[in-house]
Amino acid sequence: MAATTMVETASPRVILVDDDDLFRESLGLNLSEEGFNVIDFDNGADVLSYLLNEPSLDPILLDWRMPGLDGLAVLRRLREARMNNPVIFLTMLSDEIYEEAALRWGAVDFIDKSRRLPIILQRLRLIAEGTKGGSSSQEEEKDSGNPLSSRIGDLEIREDIMRAYWKGEQLDLTLTEFAIVCFLATGIGNDVSYRQIYDLVHGKDFVAGYGTDGYKANVRSFIKRIRKKFREIDDSFEHIENYPGFGYRWRNDGPSGTA
């Protein structure tokens, strides 16, 4: 199917790929109302053909499950063609194995399709901010004296390019995980509740499943994955401390609890 352009403006532009017509059209119209120029496709083959003929660095909102080429196959072919469009998966799949597979091919985040529009807009704006400064080398980025770079102990946060470094090594964080790390680390020593972290990820007052405390399990899963990524660099990482029954805190030194 040929691309549909929903707003005739130069920028910002986003590519939306989903075989669910109702979902794609609804999200596309909402994004258009927020000022985005939306180019949408209902299958992976057409978006690949479009991007190979008209290369861009536009962010892509990509469905995981589609007939023919699924989302991961589309991402893999983009990377094999050396196309570095930021890709956010829109999915109903929560199993960690899917996230790990997509991260290996350079996806930047995952958003559950049930989440509200402000969450998607937040991620797109984070990408837009990161793209502005993303063309320099890693060493140039880290040594530039950028005012949006901050250091908390061994952690360096680059808000302009949405990257975090631990002991000089880049952490392979999604945008959501990056936001959680920033939230905890910049409030060093402060107790942050499960609900505060959940609201950061899903938007304020989003109703969690699995009972009144269902959101806590969701937050624990995020923290578990974040800790794992820090420990892939430093197996002694112990800076995200659990406050039992309440939430978490970032500590510059000292032991942490478990999720």
N, C-alpha and C positions, 0 to 999 in steps of 0.2 A: 504494500500500500504506500502511496506517495505521502510525503510529509505534509502535515497540516500546520500552517503557521497561524497562531491565534492572535498575535499582536504584531502590527506592522511597525515595529520600532527597532533601532539598531542594537540596543542593549538595555539591561542585561538579558542574556539569552540562556535558555535551558532546553535540553533535549529530554523528552519523556517517552519511555518505551514500555508498553504494557498491552497485553492482548485482551484485557478486560475493557471493552468499549466504554461501559458506564463509568468505571473508575477513572480511566484515562481522560475522558471528556470532562468529568467533574473536577478532577485535580487540575487539568489544564486550564479550565475556565477560572478557577480560584487563583492560580498562579498569574494568569493574565490580568486579573483584577488587581493584583499586587504589583503590576508593572513589568512583569517578565514577558519576553518574547518567547513563546512556547512552540517548539517544533516537535510534533509527536508522531510516533510510529506504533503499529500494532504487532510488529514482529522484529526479531533480531536481524534477519537477513537484510531488510530494507535500511535499517539504521547503519549497518556496516557499509552498505553500498553508498549511502549518503555521505558518511564521514570519509570514506576513501576517496570520494570525488570532491568533497568540500571540507578538507581538514580544518579543524578548529580545536580550541581548548575549552569549549563550552562544557559545563557540568552536565552529567547524564543521570537522570533518575531511571533506574533500570529494574524491571520486574525480574524475579528469579525464575519462575516457572512459566515458560511459554512454549507453544508447539514449535517444532523445528529446532532452531538454535535457542537454548535456554540462556539465562542471563550470564552464567559463568562462561559459557562458550563465547558469547559476544565479548565479554571482558578479555578473555584470553586472546581472541583474534585481534582486538584493538592493541593489546600490548605487544603481540608478535609483529604487528605493523608499526610499532614504535609510536603509537598514538597515546598521549598521556592525559586524556580527558579525565577529570575527577569523576569517579563513579560512586553513586550512592545507591545501594540496593533497597528497593521497596519490596518487602516480603512478608509472608506469614510464617516463615520458617524460623524457629528459634534455636535449633540445635547448633551447638558451638562448632561442629565439624563444617557446617556450611560457611560460617564466618571465617574460619581458618583457611579454607580453600580459596575464598575470594580475596582475603588479605594477601595471600601469596602472589596474587596477580594484580595487586595494587588498588583494590577498592578502598575508599576512604571512610565509608560508614554504612550502617544498616538502619533502616527505619521501618518499624512495623506499620503495615498499611492501615491499621486502626488508629494510628496517632493523628493528632489534629494538625491543621495547616501551619500554625505558628512554629511547630517543631521542624517541619520541612523548610520553612522560610529561614529559620535560624541556621540550619546546616548550609543552605545555599549562600547565605550571607557570610558565614565563616569561610567557605570556599572562596568567595569573591575577595575577601580581605587577604586570605593566604596567597592567592594568585598574584596579587599586586607585587609581592616581594619575592616570589618563588623562583626567579630565574637565575639567581646567583648560586655559586657553589656553596657547599655546606660550611666550609671553613670561613668563606667570606661572610656568610650569614651570621656565623657565631661570633666573629671578631669585629663586626661592623659598628659596635657601640650603639645599636638600635635601641631607642627608648622603650620599645615594646618587648625587649628582652629582659628577663628578670632571672635572678639566681637565688635559690633557696638551698643552701648547703650544696650537695652534689647534683641537685636538680636544676637544669636550665630550661626556662619556658620561653618560647618564641611565639608570642601571640600574633605577630604579623604574618607568619607562615604556618601557624597551627602545628608546631612541632615541639616536642619535648626531648631533652637529652639527659641521660643519667650517667654521671661520671664520664662525660664526653661522648657517649654513644647514643645515637638516635633511637628512641623508643618507637616501636611499631604500633602506635595507638590509633584507633579510629577517632573521628571527630568527637564522638560522644565520650569516649574514654579520656581524650585530651581535656574536655570540659570538666570532667569529674576531677582529674588530677589537679587542674588549675584551681578549682573550687576548694579542694582540701588543702593544697600546699600554700596557697596565698593567705589562708586563714590559719597558719601554723599554730598548733596548740589549742585551737578552738574545736569544741565538739560540734559535729555536723550530724543532724538527724537523718535517719533513713528517708523520711518524707522530704527533706530538703533536697537530697540527692535525687530522689525519684522525680520530684517536680522539675529539677534541672534537666533531666533526661526527657521527660514526657510532657512537660507543661503543667502549670499549677492546676491543682484540683482534678487532674485526670483520674478516673476511677479505675483502680487496679482490680484484677481478677483474683480468684482464689481466696475470697473472704476479705475481712477488713484489714488484715495484715499481709495480704498477698504481695503488696509492693516491696516488702522487706526481702522476700526471696529474690525478686528481680534485682534489687540493689546488691545483695550479696553476690549474685552471679557476676555483675559488673566488677565489683571489687576483686573477686577471685581472678577474673581474667586480667585485670590491671596488675595485680600482684605477680601473676605468672609472667607477664611481659617484663616487669622490672627484674625478676629473678632469672630470666634468660640472659640478662646482662650481668647481674650481680646476685649470686645465689644466697648472699647474706642480707638481702634487702628486708628491712623490718620497719619501714617508716609510716605505713598505714596501720594505725592502731585501732582495734575494735573497742568501742564503748558498749559493753553488753546491754542489750535491750533498748539502746538509744540510737547508735550509729557509729561514726568513725571520727578519727582525728588524724592529722598529719603531724608526725614528730620528727624533729631534726636528728635525734638520736634516741636510743633506748628501744626496748622490745615492743613488738606489736602483738595484738591478740589475733585470733582467727575469726573468720567471717561467721 
